[in-house]
């Protein structure tokens, strides 16, 4: 990954006068506009004038010692799933082209603005957030970090969010995670992505995929960057992160499903990271998680994503179904076949699943597992629907385990410089967000050695 600064470094530079918000925004806009870069496929809309006006306002407030936060003036990108006042929310689709502009910001966008972050633009995504790969037939697919000459997927659905951070077109990104859409693109691009406990961050003003599973989280360049943005999104105080010592960490590696059918590079990188953690004193135990076997049957009819997205899309599909990406509409339509009884069964089964998993993992500080089973596939190899489905499921599988237990999780880059990106996921029960951040901060510099 190019050596772009962290939020802490940018805040120091702004405070000392070494840079200004206008300079930061102008640099991001220049990278977006670079015809040799991925900007045209990464952003769906950039409001240059509004971003520069906001930057000037933050510079003025800082000069008057009235900046709303230490991070005021730093440009961030917003996934096209969120309302921004005065703009049309298309959710990566053409089916919403004639929608009215939003009358107010989504709750999370408003919180970022309140802290002084500058909205640089709306990022590309999988249509309606319905895949883990990141391909979009309407706006193009931004190339991910690995081997740009070949063109590998960026991961999804927050595809543009990850590439905007990777290429310095923004210094943090707002994404969503229903089955891994903050963590998968982070893993595929060598950055950090966070899925919070769902209830901590409000969903208001975002187009839903599954209101039971949707979680709103950040993508950024370090654990600390994600913790800062997560605090803003959750409307919590920004507290300095205290990394936990690796020595004595109690980590559980689930051997059920999570280690099945891994790409060779994923398996080798993951085992190397575990060895490094053990060498530094972490206590690592491999455990069976029989509860994970329940998740496949629970999702056999499409699960929450199909039933809940169908409820939102059913009228739009009637009028504009021909505009949808067929790979998306066919998955939404699986919800049509679910009955009310099916849905109630699903709710009850999930409640039981969460209780049983939480009891099993209670003795440990966190679960540790590969973020994805695969490394980022080549875009050209996914033209075939069968290949797309296979790789999409392999991308989503491990992350989905955590969404189904209503947990929180972070993906950290585990590969070494020059190797294909591989993410290591650290996960905990719902409500253990702070502990996961502290553990991740402690192991961030260890697992890539």
Secondary structure as GFF3:
##gff-version 3
##sequence-region A 1 449
A	DSSP	alpha_helix	7	16	.	.	.	ID=ss1
A	DSSP	alpha_helix	21	33	.	.	.	ID=ss2
A	DSSP	alpha_helix	39	42	.	.	.	ID=ss3
A	DSSP	beta_strand	43	45	.	.	.	ID=ss4
A	DSSP	alpha_helix	48	63	.	.	.	ID=ss5
A	DSSP	beta_strand	75	79	.	.	.	ID=ss6
A	DSSP	alpha_helix	107	114	.	.	.	ID=ss7
A	DSSP	beta_strand	118	123	.	.	.	ID=ss8
A	DSSP	three_ten_helix	127	129	.	.	.	ID=ss9
A	DSSP	alpha_helix	159	166	.	.	.	ID=ss10
A	DSSP	beta_strand	173	177	.	.	.	ID=ss11
A	DSSP	alpha_helix	183	189	.	.	.	ID=ss12
A	DSSP	beta_strand	192	195	.	.	.	ID=ss13
A	DSSP	three_ten_helix	198	200	.	.	.	ID=ss14
A	DSSP	beta_strand	215	220	.	.	.	ID=ss15
A	DSSP	alpha_helix	223	233	.	.	.	ID=ss16
A	DSSP	beta_strand	250	254	.	.	.	ID=ss17
A	DSSP	alpha_helix	264	279	.	.	.	ID=ss18
A	DSSP	beta_strand	283	287	.	.	.	ID=ss19
A	DSSP	three_ten_helix	290	292	.	.	.	ID=ss20
A	DSSP	alpha_helix	293	298	.	.	.	ID=ss21
A	DSSP	alpha_helix	303	320	.	.	.	ID=ss22
A	DSSP	three_ten_helix	321	323	.	.	.	ID=ss23
A	DSSP	alpha_helix	326	332	.	.	.	ID=ss24
A	DSSP	three_ten_helix	333	337	.	.	.	ID=ss25
A	DSSP	alpha_helix	340	361	.	.	.	ID=ss26
A	DSSP	beta_strand	366	370	.	.	.	ID=ss27
A	DSSP	three_ten_helix	379	382	.	.	.	ID=ss28
A	DSSP	alpha_helix	385	404	.	.	.	ID=ss29
A	DSSP	beta_strand	408	413	.	.	.	ID=ss30
A	DSSP	beta_strand	423	428	.	.	.	ID=ss31
A	DSSP	alpha_helix	433	443	.	.	.	ID=ss32
###
